[in-house]
Amino acid sequence: MRLNELKDIAGANKARTRVGRGIGSGTGKTAGRGVKGQKSRSGVAIKGFEGGQMPLHMRMPKRGFNNPFAKKFNAVRLDRIQDAIDAGRLDAKGVIDAAALVGAKVIRRAKDGVRLVNGSGEFKAKKVTFNVAHASGGALKAIEANGGKVDVIVVEKFVGKKYSPSDA
């Protein structure tokens, strides 16, 4: 088989049904929309409309809270970092922080910080220094067992204004 011989399986691409093309087409006159009324016209948006009655989705109580100040962290497993070190993309002798992980393509972008988690693999790198926002207990044990160190940096909670408990 050659590239110029490639073609779709029969019936893979169906032609669009052309509606409103005469009585003999089967979709003529009302074009499959039934008869008269608002829904037979174009530009209808009445998904939750109940004829003027308060719609069900608006009668239901609001639940929960969406924190506008919540921080989004990149959770990184130690086995992913180990793979990057083994492949030579990360330098184990230097400080591993968000910028180094982005450079090594372990994470796509640095959000509000990096959170280390243990994962299922093994972490064998010796004397590695991490500069991250958070590390789980298992990750701390695995790093410190190999003589490494984790420096936890404080992520600013409220951007633009310093927060103190007396403000509350």
N, C-alpha and C positions, 0 to 999 in steps of 0.2 A: 504494500500500500504506500502511496506517495501523498505528499501534502495536497497536490492538486486533485487527488481523487477523494478527499475527505468530504463527506456530506452528512447532513442530519438524518436521524432515523425518521422513517415515514411517520408523519403525524406529530412530530416534535414541535413544529411551529404552526399553530393554527391561525388562519386569517381572521381578522376582526370582523364581527358580525355587523353588517351595514344595515341599520334600522331605518324605518320610514321610507322604504323604497317601493311602495306600491303593494296592493292587496295580494298579489301572487307570490311575494317574497316570504310571507308568513309572519313578518314583523313590520307590516305596513301600518297605515293609519295612526294608531296610538303608539306605535313603536315599542310594544311590550310594557307600557306603563299603566295599563288599565284604562280607566275612563275618567276624565275631568278631574277637578280638585287640585289642591296645592301640590300634591306629590307627583302629579303628571307634568308640572311645569319645571323649568330649569331653575337652579339657584335655591334649592330647598335645603334648609338646615334645621330640622325639627327632631333631632335625635332624642333629647330628653324632655321634649315638650309634651305636656299633659292637658292641653286645652285650656290653659290659664290657671289650672290648679298648680300649687307649689310642687315641682317635680320631686320624685323620690330621692334623688341624689342630693337635693338641697334640704330635704326634711331630716336627713340623717345627721346625728350630732358629729361635730368635728372631734377627732381623736389625735392624741400625740402632740409632739412638739418638735419642730425642726430648728435646731440650734444654728443660728447664723455664724457663730464664732467657732464652730467645731473645726478641728484640724484634720486634714487628710494626710495620712502617713503612707509611705511605701513599705509594705511588709516584705522583707527579704529573708529567705531561708539561708541558713549557713551552708548547706550543700551547694547552692547556686554560687555563693562566694568562693567556695572551695574549687568548683569547676573553673571559675574565672582565673583563680590563682594558678591552677594546674595548666591552663591553656596559655598562660603568660599575659593575659589581658590586665590583670591586677598585680600590683607590686605589694607583696606581703610585708616588706620592710618599712614602707611608708605608712602614713596614717590613711585608713580607709574611711572616707566620708561620702556624703551624697554625690559630690562632684566626681569623685573617683569611680563610684559605681555607675554613674551615667557615662563616663568616659570608657568604661570597660563593657558597656552595654548590658549590665546586669539589670538595671532599671531603665525605663524609657525617659522619665523626667523626674526631677526632684520636686516633690509636692511641698508639703510643709515639714518634711523630715523623713528619716528612715527608721523603721522599727525592725530590729533583728528578732527572728524567731528560729527555733531549733530545727524543725523539719525532721525528715526521716533519715537523711544521709549522715555521713560522718564528717567531722571537721578536724583535719589533721594539721593545719597550718600552725607553725610555732611562732610565738611572740608577736602576734598581730595586734595592732592598736586600732580600735574603732572609735570614731567620733560621730555618734548617732543620737537621735532624740529619745529612743527607748529600746530596751532589750528585755526579752522574756527571761524568766528564771533559768530555763533549760539552756538557752543560748549563752547566758552568763557563765554557767557551769562548764559548758563545752569549751568556751574561749579561755577561761581561767585555768582549766585543766591542762591546756597546752602552753601556759605561760603568757597568754595574751592579756590585753587590758581593754576595758570599755569605758570611754569618757562619755557621759550622758550630757548633752547640751540642752539647755532650757529653751523651749520654743515659746515665743511671745504669745500669750493667750489672746489679748485684745489689741488688735492693730490700731494704731493712731492715738490711743489713750492708755495711760498706765492705770491699771486696776488695783485697788486696794480694798480690803474687807470693810473699811470704814465708809466706802462709797455706797454699799448696799443698804 
